[in-house]
Amino acid sequence: MKLYRLRKRCERMVAELRIPELFDIQMLCDALGERRGRPIHLVPIKLPAHTVCGMCVPTGDFDAIFFEQDTSPLHQQLIIGHELGHLLAGHQATEVLDDDASRLLLPDLDPQLVQRSLGRSNYAAAEEREAELIGSLLLRRLRGGRGDVADEPLNVQDAELYRRLRHSLEHPHW
């Protein structure tokens, strides 16, 4: 797709969100979560070196966007915007690990969840460009920092899933 058409498509997707002219990242997650019918939680995490900087993990009840905590606020916003771009565009990741490999690398997680999540780094180049452009368009209207609005408290089941995801992502070889 030519850059002009891609930009127009991305601008249309962002406009359809019907968010205020200036917003913070939490307002954006709330708007997109409402549109998708499931909340989006932002989860800062220390990711292993030489891996992805961010990842969207869809679960049965919510979407979690994990992003590198040890980087600048601007880079965090770009990572989050990029992941939101994938959600907004409806991108589907391709399979990168078989069930046996995902059980070995991330033993605490359901292999299908791992496939959907880690596949994020294996999107087609066109989808990566689209997500990056959407993220950039969103950031142009972002006000302030990352929007340090606290998420609603998690229920026990969701908190346990967060704990397992965080452990698996921070310690991939354990």
TIMI-604801 format. One record per atom (N, C-alpha, C): x, y, z. Coordinates in steps of 0.05 Angstrom, whole numbers, padded with zeros to 5 digits, always signed. Example, Ala and Ser with C-alpha at 12.3 -4.5 7.8 and 13.67 -1.06 7.14 Angstrom:
2
+00264-00114+00156 +00246-00090+00156 +00264-00066+00156 +00257-00045+00142 +00273-00021+00143 +00258+00001+00157 
END
This chain:
174
+00017-00023+00000 +00000+00000+00000 +00018+00025+00000 +00011+00044-00016 +00026+00069-00018 +00024+00084+00008 +00045+00099+00015 +00046+00113+00040 +00022+00132+00044 +00014+00146+00022 -00009+00165+00024 -00034+00150+00033 -00040+00127+00020 -00064+00112+00027 -00062+00100+00055 -00038+00091+00062 -00034+00080+00089 -00039+00102+00110 -00028+00125+00105 -00032+00148+00124 -00061+00155+00127 -00076+00156+00105 -00104+00163+00105 -00120+00141+00120 -00113+00116+00116 -00126+00094+00130 -00121+00096+00160 -00097+00102+00168 -00090+00104+00196 -00103+00128+00208 -00104+00151+00194 -00117+00174+00204 -00147+00169+00209 -00159+00154+00191 -00187+00148+00194 -00192+00130+00218 -00175+00110+00223 -00178+00093+00246 -00175+00109+00272 -00156+00127+00273 -00152+00144+00297 -00176+00162+00301 -00186+00174+00279 -00209+00192+00281 -00234+00178+00291 -00237+00153+00283 -00261+00137+00291 -00261+00131+00321 -00238+00134+00335 -00237+00130+00364 -00254+00150+00379 -00258+00173+00367 -00273+00195+00380 -00262+00202+00407 -00236+00207+00408 -00223+00215+00433 -00219+00245+00432 -00217+00258+00455 -00213+00287+00455 -00188+00295+00440 -00187+00320+00432 -00164+00330+00417 -00138+00325+00432 -00138+00329+00458 -00115+00323+00474 -00124+00303+00495 -00108+00283+00500 -00115+00262+00518 -00090+00250+00531 -00094+00234+00551 -00071+00220+00562 -00073+00190+00555 -00052+00175+00560 -00051+00147+00550 -00073+00130+00563 -00080+00136+00588 -00101+00120+00601 -00128+00126+00588 -00134+00151+00581 -00159+00158+00567 -00160+00142+00540 -00137+00141+00527 -00136+00126+00502 -00142+00097+00506 -00130+00085+00526 -00135+00056+00532 -00164+00052+00539 -00175+00070+00555 -00203+00067+00562 -00221+00069+00538 -00216+00088+00520 -00233+00091+00496 -00231+00066+00478 -00206+00057+00473 -00203+00033+00456 -00214+00008+00470 -00210+00006+00496 -00221-00017+00510 -00251-00017+00509 -00264+00006+00512 -00293+00007+00510 -00302-00001+00482 -00288+00008+00462 -00295+00001+00434 -00292-00029+00430 -00272-00041+00442 -00267-00070+00439 -00283-00087+00458 -00296-00074+00478 -00312-00089+00497 -00296-00104+00518 -00271-00095+00522 -00254-00107+00543 -00233-00087+00551 -00227-00086+00577 -00207-00066+00586 -00179-00072+00576 -00164-00050+00574 -00135-00052+00567 -00119-00043+00591 -00102-00060+00601 -00085-00054+00624 -00056-00050+00614 -00043-00029+00625 -00015-00023+00619 +00002-00034+00641 +00022-00050+00633 +00039-00064+00653 +00068-00058+00647 +00081-00040+00663 +00110-00036+00659 +00124-00061+00669 +00146-00068+00654 +00160-00093+00660 +00189-00090+00651 +00207-00104+00664 +00234-00105+00656 +00237-00129+00637 +00239-00124+00611 +00241-00145+00591 +00270-00153+00587 +00275-00178+00580 +00303-00186+00575 +00315-00171+00552 +00341-00166+00553 +00355-00152+00532 +00352-00167+00506 +00353-00153+00484 +00351-00164+00457 +00325-00178+00451 +00304-00169+00464 +00277-00180+00457 +00260-00156+00450 +00234-00160+00449 +00215-00139+00442 +00215-00118+00464 +00207-00094+00458 +00204-00072+00477 +00176-00071+00489 +00158-00084+00475 +00130-00084+00483 +00115-00108+00471 +00092-00114+00483 +00077-00137+00474 +00049-00134+00484 +00030-00140+00467 +00002-00141+00475 -00006-00170+00480 -00017-00175+00503 -00025-00202+00511 -00055-00202+00515 -00070-00213+00496 -00099-00215+00500 -00105-00239+00518 -00122-00235+00538 -00130-00256+00555 -00160-00260+00551 -00172-00278+00566 -00201-00282+00563 -00218-00258+00570 -00208-00241+00588 -00225-00219+00598 -00214-00191+00592 -00188-00189+00586 -00176-00162+00582 -00152-00165+00564 -00142-00142+00555 -00117-00141+00540 -00096-00128+00558 -00072-00140+00560 -00051-00128+00575 -00029-00119+00556 -00020-00095+00558 +00002-00085+00542 +00026-00083+00561 +00045-00100+00557 +00070-00100+00572 +00090-00082+00556 +00104-00065+00571 +00123-00047+00558 +00147-00044+00576 +00170-00038+00564 +00195-00036+00578 +00194-00013+00598 +00199-00020+00624 +00198+00001+00644 +00224+00017+00646 +00246+00006+00637 +00272+00019+00639 +00280+00034+00613 +00262+00051+00605 +00267+00068+00582 +00254+00095+00587 +00258+00114+00570 +00247+00141+00574 +00217+00141+00572 +00204+00160+00585 +00174+00162+00583 +00165+00164+00554 +00180+00179+00537 +00172+00182+00509 +00174+00156+00495 +00195+00140+00500 +00197+00114+00487 +00175+00095+00497 +00168+00097+00522 +00146+00081+00533 +00120+00088+00519 +00115+00113+00515 +00091+00122+00500 +00090+00112+00472 +00113+00112+00459 +00115+00102+00431 +00110+00072+00431 +00121+00057+00450 +00116+00028+00451 +00086+00023+00455 +00074+00036+00474 +00046+00032+00480 +00029+00040+00456 +00035+00063+00443 +00021+00071+00419 +00022+00051+00397 +00046+00039+00393 +00050+00019+00373 +00033-00006+00379 +00033-00015+00404 +00016-00038+00411 -00013-00032+00408 -00022-00008+00415 -00049+00000+00411 -00056+00001+00382 -00036+00009+00365 -00040+00009+00336 -00047-00019+00326 -00033-00039+00336 -00039-00067+00328 -00068-00074+00335 -00076-00066+00360 -00103-00072+00368 -00124-00058+00351 -00119-00032+00347 -00137-00015+00332 -00141-00026+00304 -00119-00034+00291 -00120-00044+00264 -00130-00073+00262 -00132-00086+00285 -00142-00114+00284 -00122-00134+00273 -00096-00128+00277 -00076-00146+00267 -00076-00172+00282 -00071-00193+00267 -00068-00220+00279 -00040-00229+00275 -00027-00236+00297 +00001-00246+00296 +00002-00274+00284 +00025-00280+00272 +00029-00307+00261 +00042-00324+00283 +00040-00350+00280 +00051-00368+00299 +00082-00368+00298 +00095-00366+00321 +00124-00366+00321 +00135-00389+00337 +00120-00401+00355 +00129-00424+00371 +00108-00446+00370 +00117-00470+00369 +00097-00492+00371 +00091-00496+00401 +00071-00513+00407 +00062-00517+00435 +00085-00526+00453 +00101-00545+00443 +00123-00556+00459 +00144-00534+00466 +00151-00518+00447 +00170-00496+00452 +00159-00475+00471 +00133-00469+00468 +00122-00449+00486 +00120-00460+00515 +00114-00486+00518 +00114-00497+00545 +00142-00497+00558 +00162-00500+00541 +00190-00500+00551 +00198-00472+00559 +00192-00452+00542 +00201-00424+00547 +00183-00410+00568 +00157-00415+00567 +00139-00401+00585 +00120-00422+00598 +00131-00438+00616 +00117-00461+00627 +00092-00454+00643 +00090-00430+00653 +00066-00423+00670 +00042-00414+00653 +00046-00412+00627 +00025-00400+00610 +00013-00420+00590 -00012-00416+00584 -00025-00432+00564 -00011-00428+00537 -00004-00450+00523 +00010-00447+00497 -00004-00430+00476 -00031-00430+00476 -00045-00414+00457 -00043-00384+00463 -00042-00377+00489 -00037-00350+00497 -00010-00341+00488 +00010-00358+00492 +00038-00352+00484 +00039-00347+00454 +00025-00364+00438 +00025-00361+00409 +00015-00334+00401 -00008-00326+00413 -00020-00300+00405 -00002-00277+00414 +00012-00280+00436 +00027-00258+00447 +00054-00255+00434 +00070-00276+00433 +00096-00275+00422 +00095-00272+00392 +00074-00280+00380 +00071-00276+00351 +00072-00247+00343 +00068-00229+00362 +00068-00200+00357 +00094-00192+00344 +00116-00205+00350 +00141-00197+00338 +00144-00208+00310 +00124-00223+00301 +00126-00235+00275 +00103-00225+00257 +00094-00201+00261 +00075-00189+00243 +00088-00184+00216 +00072-00182+00195 +00083-00175+00169 +00094-00146+00170 +00113-00140+00153 +00125-00113+00153 +00104-00091+00149 +00084-00097+00132 +00063-00077+00127 +00047-00071+00153 +00042-00092+00168 +00028-00088+00194 +00044-00072+00214 +00070-00077+00214 +00088-00062+00232 +00088-00033+00224 +00090-00027+00198 +00089+00001+00189 +00063+00014+00197 +00041-00001+00194 +00015+00010+00200 +00013+00016+00231 +00021-00003+00247 +00020+00001+00276 +00038+00024+00284 +00061+00027+00272 +00079+00049+00279 +00067+00075+00271 +00054+00077+00248 +00042+00101+00239 +00018+00109+00257 +00002+00089+00264 -00020+00094+00283 -00009+00104+00309 +00011+00091+00320 +00023+00100+00345 +00033+00128+00343 +00046+00135+00321 +00056+00162+00318 +00034+00183+00316 +00012+00176+00302 -00011+00194+00301 -00023+00198+00328 -00025+00177+00343 -00036+00179+00370 -00018+00197+00388 +00008+00193+00386 +00026+00208+00403 +00026+00238+00397 +00020+00245+00373 +00018+00273+00366 -00003+00288+00382 -00023+00273+00392 -00045+00286+00407 -00043+00280+00437 -00023+00265+00445 -00021+00257+00473 -00012+00281+00489 -00024+00284+00513 -00015+00306+00530 -00002+00294+00554 +00018+00308+00565 +00031+00299+00589 +00046+00273+00587 +00050+00260+00609 +00065+00236+00609 +00049+00211+00602 +00056+00189+00613 +00044+00163+00607 +00016+00161+00618 +00008+00181+00633 -00019+00180+00645 -00018+00161+00669 -00005+00169+00690 -00002+00151+00713 -00027+00148+00729 -00049+00144+00714 -00075+00138+00727 -00074+00109+00735 -00080+00103+00760 -00079+00075+00769 -00102+00060+00757 -00096+00036+00748 -00117+00018+00738 -00135+00010+00762 -00159+00001+00755 -00176-00010+00776 -00162-00034+00788 -00167-00039+00814 -00154-00062+00826 -00162-00088+00811 -00143-00105+00808 -00148-00131+00795 -00160-00151+00813 -00178-00168+00802 -00188-00189+00819 -00166-00210+00822 -00170-00229+00839 -00149-00249+00847 -00140-00264+00822 -00158-00273+00805 -00151-00288+00781 -00133-00272+00762 -00141-00247+00757 -00126-00230+00739 -00099-00223+00751 -00098-00218+00777 -00072-00212+00790 -00053-00236+00788 -00063-00260+00790 -00046-00284+00788 -00036-00286+00759 -00053-00281+00739 -00044-00282+00711 -00022-00261+00706 -00026-00237+00716 -00005-00216+00714 +00021-00226+00726 +00019-00238+00750 +00044-00247+00763 +00058-00268+00746 +00043-00287+00735 +00055-00308+00719 +00066-00297+00693 +00052-00279+00680 +00062-00266+00656 +00088-00251+00661 +00087-00235+00682 +00111-00219+00689 +00135-00237+00695 +00131-00259+00710 +00153-00277+00717 +00163-00290+00691 +00146-00299+00674 +00155-00313+00649 +00170-00294+00630 +00161-00269+00629 +00173-00250+00611 +00200-00239+00622 +00201-00235+00649 +00225-00225+00661 +00247-00246+00664 +00239-00271+00665 +00258-00293+00669 +00252-00315+00649 +00258-00310+00623 +00250-00329+00603 +00264-00356+00604 +00286-00358+00618 +00301-00383+00618 +00298-00399+00643 +00280-00391+00661 +00275-00405+00686 +00256-00427+00682 
END
